[in-house]
């Protein structure tokens, strides 16, 4: 099973209050991007990595790839305006020989190798798979005035994360269709689901948090410190 990995690292760090792009902010003395690269180095089925970065950060990404223990080819490209654009650009650079593509956000640096492996295995079996966790909190639907109009049953709800893995032909077709039909989605699973393909959830951990705010970064710092 040959797989290509895409790391989306083109996001800004505005909500973190930093001038540096998010993927290049330090966490435990290392860039967030370096964590995902080091983890992918432990996934034997990954034969290549494509990283999308902001303009001017190509050399930074190359340095991280060099020091993270990666032994497969690494391609680096400037990302697009939106995340979906970045994935589409990276996807065009993946090898046509890859059976699977696994997409991960550099803003989730604490994903472990096991969740990558389990997503790839499930995608190989059914077509698509995403890391996710069951929703733990009670959900409320509200109106424009923030008045509660409905309590949403959480029994069948899961919170999507990355990595997300798919058979390559499914993901390529999904992005091509989205571009043609001007479909905008917040994750790749949504695009693939629209084709009718099966996408399963693979239970992950709440520690695979997405770092968006200073509070998220502080929490990740605490997790990294506890592991050390």
Secondary structure, 3 states (H helix, E strand, C coil): CCEEEEEEECCCCHHHCCCCCHHHCEECCEEHHHHHHHHHCCCCCEEEEEEEECCCCHHHHHHHHHHCCCCCEEEEEECCCCHHHHHHHHHCCCCCCCCEEEEEECCCCCCCHHHHHHHHHHHHHHCEEEEEEECCCCEEEECCCCCEEEEECCCCCEEEEEEEEEEHHHHHHHHHHHHHHCCCCCCHHHHHHCCCCCEEEEECCCCCCCCCCHHHHHHHHHHHHHHC
